[in-house]
Amino acid sequence: QVQLVESGGGSVQAGGSLRLSCAASGSIFTIYTMAWYRQAPGKQRELGATITSGGFTNYTDSVKGRFTISRDNTKNTVSLQMNSLKPEDTAVYYCNADLRDMTGTRRSYWGQGTQVTVSS
């Protein structure tokens, strides 16, 4: 069984910073792409940033230049450093991992979500 556990959400004023972390644990053979998604109230979940096992990153336009995704393959963790936060960044942030477990099954896993609230 595999679990993704997020931490680091909270409330901050516009212009501030937060760092989210996500740790994957359990019966993991290898992790491919890891990502952060977010879902604002009344909106669909959207992709924020991705990082491959080799460290290649990709960002949605709305967070480019402000957010940085990173990972530690030795610890099966992924982080999201969020700077210059805006009220429109307010959302529940979800960690996602595309991985293969010890049975050989490859599938996508989700964390439980962590709330980020940015006030103006």
One Martini backbone bead per residue (centre of mass of N, CA, C, O) as a GRO file, in nm:
protein
  120
    1GLN     BB    1   0.099   0.034   0.019
    2VAL     BB    2   0.021   0.379  -0.058
    3GLN     BB    3   0.138   0.706   0.058
    4LEU     BB    4   0.034   1.054   0.073
    5VAL     BB    5   0.186   1.329   0.258
    6GLU     BB    6   0.099   1.644   0.355
    7SER     BB    7   0.258   1.973   0.410
    8GLY     BB    8   0.242   2.344   0.484
    9GLY     BB    9  -0.001   2.477   0.512
   10GLY     BB   10  -0.198   2.796   0.506
   11SER     BB   11  -0.171   3.135   0.610
   12VAL     BB   12  -0.139   3.435   0.399
   13GLN     BB   13  -0.019   3.708   0.268
   14ALA     BB   14   0.025   3.894   0.026
   15GLY     BB   15   0.361   3.813  -0.082
   16GLY     BB   16   0.409   3.558   0.041
   17SER     BB   17   0.516   3.241   0.189
   18LEU     BB   18   0.529   2.885   0.099
   19ARG     BB   19   0.579   2.533   0.202
   20LEU     BB   20   0.545   2.229   0.043
   21SER     BB   21   0.495   1.882   0.139
   22CYS     BB   22   0.574   1.536   0.020
   23ALA     BB   23   0.523   1.194   0.125
   24ALA     BB   24   0.623   0.879   0.020
   25SER     BB   25   0.483   0.555   0.109
   26GLY     BB   26   0.573   0.214   0.096
   27SER     BB   27   0.520   0.002  -0.189
   28ILE     BB   28   0.794   0.109  -0.354
   29PHE     BB   29   0.980   0.111  -0.650
   30THR     BB   30   0.890   0.369  -0.839
   31ILE     BB   31   0.918   0.716  -0.935
   32TYR     BB   32   0.814   0.935  -1.143
   33THR     BB   33   0.602   1.160  -1.159
   34MET     BB   34   0.560   1.470  -0.992
   35ALA     BB   35   0.292   1.669  -0.832
   36TRP     BB   36   0.095   1.976  -0.837
   37TYR     BB   37  -0.223   2.053  -0.731
   38ARG     BB   38  -0.533   2.253  -0.765
   39GLN     BB   39  -0.836   2.365  -0.572
   40ALA     BB   40  -1.081   2.577  -0.606
   41PRO     BB   41  -1.360   2.712  -0.535
   42GLY     BB   42  -1.570   2.595  -0.792
   43LYS     BB   43  -1.330   2.434  -0.920
   44GLN     BB   44  -1.111   2.277  -1.096
   45ARG     BB   45  -0.862   2.079  -1.113
   46GLU     BB   46  -0.516   2.185  -1.132
   47LEU     BB   47  -0.218   2.220  -1.273
   48GLY     BB   48   0.099   2.339  -1.154
   49ALA     BB   49   0.336   2.106  -1.117
   50THR     BB   50   0.628   1.932  -1.248
   51ILE     BB   51   0.841   1.628  -1.190
   52THR     BB   52   1.084   1.435  -1.272
   53SER     BB   53   1.321   1.202  -1.197
   54GLY     BB   54   1.539   1.401  -1.352
   55GLY     BB   55   1.422   1.718  -1.292
   56PHE     BB   56   1.203   1.799  -1.474
   57THR     BB   57   1.016   2.096  -1.536
   58ASN     BB   58   0.669   2.223  -1.491
   59TYR     BB   59   0.447   2.506  -1.559
   60THR     BB   60   0.204   2.698  -1.504
   61ASP     BB   61   0.161   3.018  -1.592
   62SER     BB   62   0.050   3.131  -1.306
   63VAL     BB   63   0.344   3.023  -1.153
   64LYS     BB   64   0.558   3.137  -1.301
   65GLY     BB   65   0.831   3.261  -1.105
   66ARG     BB   66   0.704   3.165  -0.804
   67PHE     BB   67   0.733   2.860  -0.836
   68THR     BB   68   0.897   2.560  -0.683
   69ILE     BB   69   0.996   2.246  -0.781
   70SER     BB   70   1.091   1.953  -0.583
   71ARG     BB   71   1.316   1.665  -0.520
   72ASP     BB   72   1.371   1.348  -0.331
   73ASN     BB   73   1.460   1.033  -0.422
   74THR     BB   74   1.563   0.915  -0.141
   75LYS     BB   75   1.270   1.015   0.010
   76ASN     BB   76   1.008   1.056  -0.154
   77THR     BB   77   0.997   1.374  -0.226
   78VAL     BB   78   0.795   1.680  -0.249
   79SER     BB   79   0.811   2.028  -0.339
   80LEU     BB   80   0.665   2.371  -0.276
   81GLN     BB   81   0.766   2.684  -0.361
   82MET     BB   82   0.590   2.984  -0.251
   83ASN     BB   83   0.584   3.295  -0.403
   84SER     BB   84   0.414   3.568  -0.436
   85LEU     BB   85   0.138   3.556  -0.323
   86LYS     BB   86  -0.205   3.517  -0.414
   87PRO     BB   87  -0.538   3.503  -0.380
   88GLU     BB   88  -0.561   3.304  -0.639
   89ASP     BB   89  -0.399   3.067  -0.473
   90THR     BB   90  -0.639   2.976  -0.341
   91ALA     BB   91  -0.632   2.636  -0.212
   92VAL     BB   92  -0.620   2.302  -0.269
   93TYR     BB   93  -0.336   2.098  -0.227
   94TYR     BB   94  -0.202   1.837  -0.442
   95CYS     BB   95  -0.046   1.541  -0.442
   96ASN     BB   96   0.139   1.361  -0.706
   97ALA     BB   97   0.197   1.008  -0.814
   98ASP     BB   98   0.386   0.825  -1.047
   99LEU     BB   99   0.384   0.469  -0.988
  100ARG     BB  100   0.561   0.175  -0.883
  101ASP     BB  101   0.508  -0.109  -0.733
  102MET     BB  102   0.598  -0.422  -0.599
  103THR     BB  103   0.383  -0.565  -0.808
  104GLY     BB  104   0.401  -0.364  -1.084
  105THR     BB  105   0.209  -0.141  -1.044
  106ARG     BB  106   0.076   0.134  -1.231
  107ARG     BB  107  -0.001   0.453  -1.072
  108SER     BB  108  -0.200   0.701  -0.928
  109TYR     BB  109  -0.142   0.927  -0.658
  110TRP     BB  110  -0.294   1.082  -0.363
  111GLY     BB  111  -0.340   1.319  -0.158
  112GLN     BB  112  -0.542   1.494   0.084
  113GLY     BB  113  -0.460   1.777   0.124
  114THR     BB  114  -0.386   2.140   0.137
  115GLN     BB  115  -0.438   2.447   0.273
  116VAL     BB  116  -0.445   2.763   0.092
  117THR     BB  117  -0.434   3.105   0.220
  118VAL     BB  118  -0.484   3.427   0.059
  119SER     BB  119  -0.458   3.752   0.164
  120SER     BB  120  -0.516   4.107   0.094
   0.00000   0.00000   0.00000
